[in-house]
């Protein structure tokens, strides 16, 4: 970026350089040329560790413009030369627009976004109270935000590659460089092409080359959604059930680890005894790392039990309620009279909210029956997208159980990878009429 910062290079030349770079990046990632640059450089639902050359060029010019303008040397600040960036975009106009937006934000104040309550939004530093270096940083961040807003506005207009803008209730996924280097080439290629629906499905091949759009397993049109979640033949052969069980195993392993660790703790006492440590004269008090208390609802008891509907048919504990339903997981404590009814759904990402309400309604009567018997029943529908995007409901469950920090990130990564690998295997076997559930 240093030559592009100090020399007078027009933005049209930088855009031409970015087109050349993008063509090689797409070849390296194994994605088709029709993939929009939003999928490579945007910070949408799937963020790659790549940045746009044009965006970096604009940020560097804006940073240089403010550095010269706000210099403490009066000779430099008063006689700062104008930066030649072409007629299409100028750094001075970009600084003026970003400064106006930041001053308007100071007037509006911190606004609330999402479903959180008042006061949950993090307060940002105000522009009028910031120092010179802080103002320069805020302006550069505002330029980046405007570039991302332009990409998001363009993504909304894309019918196929912009479907992710209509996803609700899903957590964003960010892939860093270390994770990208460890991935197989076929894996990262499948993830990107599946998210933006540019895989060579029969429907896409029909649109691109006029081939037959019929599914090889059933007479329906084979879109990517049909192959991943809607094929009746795949459903009857147990392909979706196998992928569901793979994700369930990853989630159950994390809950079992937390359950075992909680049950192995000493019994919880209502009035803990405080001990006094005596120190010899002349010695310093040893520094002991503070022990963090157990958090989450599991920390309230030491007799948690769990059943998982894998391998054999789950029989709901009769002391809690009588039903023929088979939830994916049941976690209960006899001493606390508390039970969690957990139901996992691996689905197409556009229908997360619908699946949550449907599964919660399915177990409402069972929870009411358990409540009448004196149990504190809670129904927890959790969703994972077939392309590896974990729903917010899954994150809330893990946090309520008491899984936080690195353990939470590892669990989310394991669940996401299980869904990805299962979907990738279903995609590879999309033309194979035979299917072995044990594969």
N, C-alpha and C positions, 0 to 999 in steps of 0.2 A: 504493500500500500504506500510505501514511502515515495516512489517515483510518481504515482498518481496524485499524491498530496502536494508535492512541491512544484511539479511541472504543469503547464497549461494544457491539459488534455480535455477535450470536449466530451460531454456525457454521451454523445452518439458513438464515439470510439469505444468508450467503456462498455456500452450496451452491446456493441459488436463483439468485444472480447468476451463478455458474459455468455453470449450465444455459443461461442466456440467452446468455452469451458463447460457449459451445460451439456453439450452433445457428448463430450468425453465422460462426464459424470454419469450420464444415463447409461452409457456403455459399461462403465465400471460397475454400476449397481444392477445391471441386467434388467432395465425397465425399457419399455418401448418409447419411441420418439414422440408419440402422441400424448405422453404424460405432461401435464401442465407444470410450469415452473413453481406453482404454488405448492405442489407436493414435495418439491426439493428444498425450497428456501422458506416456506411459510412455517408459522408456529401454530398450526391448527391442532387437529386432534392427534396427529402424528408428527412430532418434531424431530427432524434429523439434524445432526451436528454440522450442517452446511449453512453458509451465509451467502447472500447475493452480493456479487461484486459491485453492482450498481448501488446497493444500499450502503456498503462500506465506503464507496467513493463519496456519496453524499454526506455521510457522517464525518468523514475525514475533512472534507471541504468546509463543512459547517464548523467543525472544531477549530480549524485553522483561521476561519473568518473571525470567530469570537476571540481567539487567542491574540490576533493582531489588534482587534478593536478594543479589548480590555487590557491591553498592555500597560504596565505602570510607567513605561517610558513614553513621555508625551510626544516625542518625535515619531515614534512608531504608531501610536494610537491615532494621531491626527493626520498622518501621511500614509496610512495603510493602503497599499495598492489594491485595486479591485481584482478579485479572482476571476479569471477567464474560464468559464465552464461551458460556453456555448449559449445559444439563444433558447434552447429547449428547457433548461433549468439553470437557475442562478442561486448561489449560496446565500447572497444577501436577502433575497426574497424568502428563501427557506427559513433563515434565521428570524425574519420578521414574522412569518406565519407561526413558527413554533413559539416565539415569545408571546404573541397575542393569545395563543391557545393556553399557555401556562398562566398568564395573567387572568384569563377568563376562568380557569380552573381554581385559582385562588379566591375569586369572588363566589363561585358556586360552592366551594368547600368539598369535603369528603362525602361522596354519595354511596348509598348502599346498593350492592349488587347481589343477585341470587336470592336464595331463600333464607339467608341468615338474618338474625335480628339486628336491631339498631346497635351500633357500637362495635360490631364484629369486623368491620372493614378497617384495614390498617391505614393509619394516617400517613400521608406523604409529606415531605418537606415542601414548604411554600416557596414560591419563586421570589417574592419580594423580600424575604428575610434571608435568602441564601447568599453565600459568599460568591466571589467571582468564579472560583473553580467549580462550586456546586451548581451555579447557573449554567456554566458551560456543559456540565454533565447532564443537567435536566433538559437542556435544549437538544442535545444529541439523542437522549432517550425519547424525546417527543418526535424527533424526525424518524426514528425507528418505528415508533407507534403509528405514525401516519403511513409509513410504507406498509406495515402489517395490516392496517385498516383498508388500504387500497387492495391488497391481496385478498382479504376476506370479502370485500364487496364484489370482487371479480369471481370468487369461488361460489358465491350465492347464485350467480347467473349460469353456472355450469350445471347442466342437467345430470350428467353421469358422475363426473369427478368432483362435484360439489355436494354430493349427498350427505357427506359428513357434517355439513352445516346444520342439518335438521336432526342430528342425534341429540337426545336428551338423557340426562341421568348417567352419563359415562365420564370416566376420568380420562384426562388427556394422557398421552404416552410420549415420553421423551427418550430418545435413544442417544446415548453419548458415544464418544469415540471408542472407549474401551469395549463397550458392548458391541459396537459395530464391527470392530476388528475380530472379535471372537465368534461372530455369526458366520454361518456358511453362506456362500454366495447365493445358493438357491433359496435359502430361508429369508434373507433380507429382500430378495427380489419378489418372493411370494407375498411378503407382508405389504410392501408398497403397492404392488399391483392389485392386491385384494382390497386394500383400503379405498383406493380410487377407482375400482371396478374397471381395470384395463387388462384383466386376465383374458386369455383367448377362449372364452366360453362360447358355446355354439351360437348364442344370441349376438355376441360381439363379432364373431366371425361372419355371421350373416350380414351384419351391418357394414363390416369392412370389405369383405370379399364376395358376399352373396351366397355363402354356403348354407347348408340345411340347419335351421335353428333348433331342431327337435332334440330332446334329451336322449342319449343312447340307452337309458334304462327305462324310460317311460315316454308316452307320446306328448308330453307337455313341452312348451318352449323352455329351453335350458338357459335361463339367466344365471348369473352368479348366485343370486339369492336362492334360486330353485335348487342348484347343486348343493349349496351349503346347508340349507335348512328346510327345503320344501319338496324334495323328491319322495314320493310315496314308496317307491321301490327301495330306496336307501333307508327309509324309515322301517319298512318291514324286515329288511335284512339286518337291522341292528347297527347300522353305521353311526347314526346320530347318538344312539344309546352308548356305544363304545366311546365316542368322544366325550359325552357327558360324564361317564364314569372316570375317564382320565382326569378331567377337571375336578371331579368330586374327590378323587384320591389325593390330589394336591392340597385341596382345601381341608380335608379331614386330617391330613398329616399335621398341618399347622395347629388345628384345634386340639388334636390328641397330645401334641407336645406341650401346649399350654395347659391342658387339663392335668397331665401327669406332673408337670412342674408345680402346679398349684396344690394338688393333693399331697405332694411330698413335703410341703412346708409345715412347720410346727402349727399346732392347733391355734386358732385365733382366739385371743382372750379379750374380754371387754375392758379390763383394767390392767394394762401392761405394767410390769414391775420395772421401776427405774433403778439402774445400777450405778454405783459411784466408783470411778477408777482412781486409785491413789497413786501418786507419783513421788519418788524419792527426792530429797532435797538436792537442788542443783541440776536436776534433770528436766528436760523439756517434755511437754506433753506430746505423745506420739500422734502423728497425723493419720487418722483412719478415714478412708473414703466414706462419705455418708451413704448409708444404705437406703436405696429408694424403696418406699413402701409399695406393696403390690397394688396395682390399680385394676379397675374393671370389676364386673359383677362376679367373675369367678373367684375373686379374692375373698368373698364373703363366706365361703364354705370350703371344706376339705374332703368332701365325699362326692365329687362330681362323677357321673357315669355318662357314657356316650355310646350310641348305636349308629351305625352307618349302613345304608342300603347298598352294599357292594358284595357281590359273591353269593349272598343268600338273601332270601326275602326278609325284610325287616318286619318284626312284630312289635307293634307299639306297646310300651310298658302298660300292662293292665291296671296297675295301681294308679296310673295317671288318668286314663280314659280308655274306653272301649271303642274301637273303630277298625274299619277295614282299609283305611288309607295307609299309604306307605311313604311318609316323608323321607327325604334323603338323609337327614341326620336328626337325632334326638339327643339333646344334652340336658340332663336333669340332676338335681341335688335333693335327696330325700330329707335332709335336715332343714334346708331352706324352703322346701316345698316350691321350688322354682324349676321351670322347664322351658327350654328353647326348642321350638319346632322350626327346623331349617330346611328350606326347599330351594334347590339349585336349578337354574334354567340357563342353558347355553343356547343363545338365540341370535337372530339377525339384529344388528345394532339399532335399527329404526324402531323396534317395538319393545323397548325396555320398560317404559312406564306401563304399557298395557299388560305385559307379563307380570309385573309386580302386583298390580291390582287383582289380576285373575288368580294368581297363586295365593294371595292373602285371603281372598274371599273363599277359596277352596277349603282352607283350614280354620275358618271362623267358628264353625260349629264344634270342632274338636277342641279349640281353645276355650270355648264357652263351657263345654262339658268338664274340662279339667279345672276351670275356675269354680264351678259348682262343687267340686270335690275338695276344694281348699288349696288348689295349686295356683301359683302365679305363672300363668302361661303367656308366652310371647311368640307370635308367629313371625319368622324372619325369612321372607323371600329374598334370595340373592341372585343376581344375574351376572353373567359373563358373556361378552360378545363372541361370536364364532371366529372373529378375526383378532381376538386377544385383548379386547378392551374391557376392563373391569368396571362394573357399575358402582355408583356411589353407595348403593345399599350394601355391597360386599365390604367396602371400606368401613362403613358404620358398624357392621357386625363385628369385624375384627377389633375395632377400637373398643367396643362395648365389652367384648370378651376380655380385653386387657392386652392385646397385641399392639405394640407401638414401636416407633423408631425403626431400627434396622430390621427387626423381625417382621414388621409390617411390610416394609419394602421387599424383603425376600419372599414373603408369602404372595404378595401381589405379582411379583415377577414369575414365580413358579406357576401360579394359576394362569397367568397370561400365556406363558410358553406352552402349557399343556393344551390350552384351547387352540393356539396357533398350529402346533404339531398335529393335533387331531384333524383340524380343517385342511391342513396341507396334505395329509394322507388321504382324506376324502377326495380332495381335488385330484390327486395323482390317480386314484382308482375310479374316477368318474366314468370311464368307459368300460371298466371291468364288470361284467355281469355277476361274477362270483365274489363273495365276501366272507372272510373268516373273522368271526368276532374276536378270536384270541390273537389276531395279528397285531 
